[in-house]
Every structure is written in structure tokens, then in C-alpha cells.
Amino acid sequence: MAEILPLKAWRYNEKLAQNLEDLTAPLFDVVSTKQREVLYGNPLNSIHLSVPQGENPSENAQKILLRWKSEGVLDQDSLPGIYVYYQYFRLPGDHEERCRKGFIAQIKAYDWEENQILRHESTIVSAVNDRIDLLRATEIQASPTHGLYEDESTELEFHMDAAIASPLYELEDYQGVREVLGVIHDAKVISRFLAVLANKKVILADGHHRLEGAIEYRKLQQNAFPESKWKGSDYHLMYLTNVHGNHLKILPTHRLFYGLDLSEAELLDRIGLWFDIRPFGDADELVNYTFQRKWSFGLILSEEAYLIKFKPDRFEEVRPELPESLRNLDLVILHHILFEKILGLNGEQQRKSDQLAFERNFSRCVREVRFGKASFAIITREIELEQVLEVCKSGAVMPQKSTYFYPKALGGLLFGSIKQEEFDYDYGAFFDQTNR
């Protein structure tokens, strides 16, 4: 099943790590342009490796990484470890702090057809190509993807709790989340992590483009280092969390549409053939509306807001070739009916179109429409974790940006190198421990 390995992480040197809040970076698509400018303004922030800038961004990242290594900005840990990663957070209205528990390790970049890592979303081709170029140039991973595994015994939690009691880092991130990182070097304990995951499949929660880039890079490097039992290019940095006994929260991602060539009246007429429409009044209040019914959405136009609910008697016309678990999803109906049938964008066009954008921030959706930048916004409700698991196990995929697992894993806490001389180690010692 899923093969994982500990890693010899690269980390900011001890002095710099005292101000790690200034060096870590969120995923690129979850912060505003102004927030990104602040991150880029710090020449040592990890965003220069995760999302480099310039005419030749991958080459720029390569130069920066070489300089950081030579100047001692980054140091590599001498021993492989499992890096325990806890995120403490509150959602609006929460009185008690939640904690999502997990660990960071290297996982083999299995091709989707191998059915060991299960995806649930479509990807955008250009974004995957960018990831391949960056991996080829730097051979390092600045932020982990996020995977889920199912282990009802929760036996690894005991070892994780022990490690997190003496953390390497504890900081508050851009979301107000308390981020805590610890490490396990004990070979016997590490062997238990490897053994537990060896019997599991992993469900990819976040990072489809980065993982797909790693898969393609593994293929490009398949003939490299034939004498090595463990090849760095075969592996990928992942944050793994247990579905059971954990705080896994999925927030909605809304849709913005630009450049509509219909009038708002024409759009409403077409929507009315497929959806029941009810005026809502104040668009700002949609943020407080709980979409209890499936197949229901908020629609924000320039002057008005509406609740729209798909007409159940037209369900038979929705993608009959798909498994029932997928056909029933709000976002499948939204993308198939509104964006394809009503607006004429097929699935491939939706993946590539610059007319369709994804936005988790409700207020920004309202502003984009009110200021005349976006033609309309669709407000969605959150998807349930059980629905994600069901779709993954069916082998089907959802429309892109269907899930927003909160909080996001933070980049820059550690870096995973797949450069062979930095990756190389006798990992067999950890597997041998399982038989002792």
C-alpha cells in the first residue's frame, strides 16, 4: 500500500528560526495580493522557493536555494525523522480550541492508476507544468501536500503527543492558527509509522497540482540513479492526518464569473429553467445564511442577491454516466448545469478558462461584483468529509477547487529535498525494526 519514509529535512538555521513567523508562507492561493507582497518583501521568506517570481522563476528559485545552502540560511538535519505537526485553531463561534494532529513524511509519488493515493479533484494543466519545472530546477519541496489516512486504532497519536510535548517550533501563523512542530528520531517508533501506513491508502486532501507535478517528475527521472534502492525523485513531501479522532474541517470555496456576454435578466431567465429562484435582498447577509438544503446556492448580481435551488425533477439530466455519489454533489450540479449547459463551458474549458475564478473569501466575492469586476458570484456551502471519502473511493473526481481543508499546512517549517545525495540513506533500517 502507501510507502512512506522519514526525511532529513532542511530547516532555517537556529538563529533565523527564532523569528520563523517572518519566514513561513501560506499556500499562494489562500492569501491576497497585498499579503503576498509582504511575503515577497522578505528576501529570506520561503515563498521565494515555493512560488518564485521573475521571468525565469524556476531558475531564480534554484539560485536562491543554492545561496541559502552555501550561506547557512538553511541547514539539513543529519538524521531522518518523522516530523509531528499539530495545528491548534478556532472557527468563528468556537469557544474551545480545536487541534488537527498529523505528521510530515516522504511518500512515494504513486501514479493515480496505482490506486494508492486517491484524488478527488481535477487539476489545471498549466499549474502542473509549473510544478514540474520547479522540481526539476530545485529538487526541493517547500510545502507539504495534505493527505488523509484511516486508522481507527489511532495508535500513532501516542507517539505524536510525546514528540509534540518537546517541540522544535511553536508559532502563530497568518490565519491565527497556532502551529507546533516536533520530531521523532527513534527508529523503532518510526518503524511503527511506516508499518501503519503500509496497510493504508491515502486520500489527497490538498495539493493536487503539486502531487501531480511530483508524479510526472518521477516518470522523467525513472532511469536516473539505477543503483539506488531509494531514489529521491520517487518521493514527495506530505502532511498526513488521520480521519478518525481528528478535527478535519472543510470550508466552502465560492465561484466568480467574469466577462458574461448576457444581460443579468437573460441570465436569470436561463437559470430559472433549471433552478427555483428566490430574491434574498442584502447580499452581505448571505454569509450568515446556512444552506441546509442540498443543491442550493447564493447568487450575487450587481444590485440584487438570490437563493437558487436546483429543481429535483431535472436531476436525471445531470451527468448520468457518473456514480451516484458524485452526481449528487452540489458542485457537480453547479458546474454541469450553470457553467456548461447555461454558459456553454465544457469541463475542459472550465479548467482552463480565465472567466471562472475560485474565492474562499465571501466579502471579496461581494466586492468583486459590486465594483463591476466580476459579472456574478455563486456562494456555495461546505462539502462533508464523508462525501469526499466516498467520491475518492469511487475513482471519480470532483470539479476543481471543490474542497478547502482548514487550516492549510504552512510552508517553510521544513523543506524536503529529493536531490539524491541529500536524500540518500539506508532506510531499510527502519523497515527492519518492524521485525524486531
ABEGO torsion letter per residue (X at the ends): XBBBBBBBBBBBBAAAAAAAAAABBBBAAABBAAAAAAAAABAABAAAAABBBEABAAAAAAAAAAAAAAAGABBBBABBBBBBBBBBBBBBGBABBBBBBBBBBBBBBBBAAAGABBBABBBBAAAAAAAAAAAAAAGBBABBBBBBBBBAAGAAAAAAAAAAABBABBBBBAAGBBBBBBBBABAAAAAAAAAAAAABBBBBABGAAAAAAAAAAAAAAAABGAABABBAAABBBBBBBBABGBBBBBBBBBBBBBGBABBAAAAAAAAAAABBBBBAEBAAAAAABBBABBGBBBBBBAABBBBBBBBAAAAAABGAABBAAAAABAAAAAAAAAAAAAAGBBAAAAAABAABBBBABAAAAAAAAAAGABABBBBBBBBBAAAAAAAAAAGBBBBBGABBBOBBBBBGABBBBABAAAABBBAAAAAAAAAX
